[in-house]
Amino acid sequence: MAAIAQSPNGRVNPSDLVKEHGFPSQSSFQNVFPGLVVAGLIKRVDGVDRRVYYERQQSTAWTLAIELLAKALAEDTPVPDTVN
């Protein structure tokens, strides 16, 4: 969520996130996107340069995501692998 929250224009492409953040593969986190769509936090945008993008929707959850990331980094807290 923090990567989406930090997106300058509010749009992210799953393949770009894999490259930018060093995920082993897109499938390692792709199951997160449908839940964020259902929660109304992101909206799927098709047909932009023949790629799928997700657009961040207005929510205080994004502020919380950044706050939690900052707290974890400040305390050097290990982030558990919640994907597997």
C-alpha positions as CSV (number, residue, x, y, z in Angstrom):
1,M,0.0,0.0,0.0
2,A,2.8,2.4,0.7
3,A,4.1,2.1,-2.8
4,I,0.7,3.0,-4.1
5,A,0.4,5.8,-1.6
6,Q,3.7,7.2,-2.7
7,S,2.9,7.2,-6.4
8,P,3.3,10.8,-7.6
9,N,0.3,10.7,-10.0
10,G,-1.8,8.1,-8.0
11,R,-1.5,5.5,-10.8
12,V,0.5,2.3,-10.6
13,N,1.2,-0.6,-12.9
14,P,1.9,-4.0,-11.3
15,S,4.8,-4.7,-13.6
16,D,6.4,-1.4,-12.7
17,L,6.0,-2.1,-9.0
18,V,7.8,-5.4,-9.5
19,K,10.8,-3.7,-11.1
20,E,10.9,-0.7,-8.8
21,H,10.6,-2.6,-5.5
22,G,12.4,-5.8,-6.3
23,F,9.6,-8.2,-5.9
24,P,10.4,-11.7,-7.2
25,S,7.5,-11.7,-9.6
26,Q,4.2,-9.9,-10.2
27,S,2.3,-12.9,-8.9
28,S,3.9,-12.5,-5.5
29,F,1.6,-9.5,-4.7
30,Q,-1.0,-9.4,-7.4
31,N,-3.7,-11.0,-5.1
32,V,-3.6,-7.8,-3.1
33,F,-5.1,-5.6,-5.9
34,P,-8.6,-7.2,-6.0
35,G,-9.1,-6.6,-2.3
36,L,-8.0,-2.9,-2.6
37,V,-10.5,-2.6,-5.5
38,V,-13.3,-4.1,-3.5
39,A,-12.4,-1.8,-0.6
40,G,-12.7,1.2,-2.9
41,L,-9.1,2.2,-2.3
42,I,-8.0,1.8,-6.0
43,K,-9.8,1.6,-9.3
44,R,-8.6,-0.5,-12.3
45,V,-7.9,1.6,-15.4
46,D,-7.6,-0.4,-18.6
47,G,-6.2,0.6,-22.0
48,V,-3.5,3.0,-21.0
49,D,-0.6,2.2,-23.4
50,R,-2.1,-1.3,-23.6
51,R,-1.2,-1.8,-19.9
52,V,-3.4,-2.2,-16.8
53,Y,-3.0,0.5,-14.2
54,Y,-4.6,1.0,-10.9
55,E,-5.6,4.5,-9.8
56,R,-5.5,5.5,-6.1
57,Q,-8.8,6.7,-4.8
58,Q,-9.3,9.3,-2.1
59,S,-8.9,7.7,1.4
60,T,-7.2,8.4,4.7
61,A,-5.9,4.8,4.5
62,W,-3.1,6.1,2.3
63,T,-1.9,8.4,5.0
64,L,-2.0,5.5,7.4
65,A,0.0,3.3,5.0
66,I,2.8,6.0,4.9
67,E,2.7,6.5,8.6
68,L,3.1,2.8,9.3
69,L,5.9,2.5,6.8
70,A,7.7,5.4,8.5
71,K,7.2,3.9,11.9
72,A,8.6,0.5,10.8
73,L,11.6,2.1,9.2
74,A,12.3,4.4,12.1
75,E,12.2,1.5,14.5
76,D,14.0,-0.9,12.1
77,T,11.1,-3.2,12.6
78,P,11.2,-6.3,10.4
79,V,8.3,-6.3,8.0
80,P,6.7,-9.8,8.0
81,D,6.1,-11.5,4.7
82,T,2.3,-11.2,4.5
83,V,2.1,-12.4,0.9
84,N,3.1,-16.0,1.3
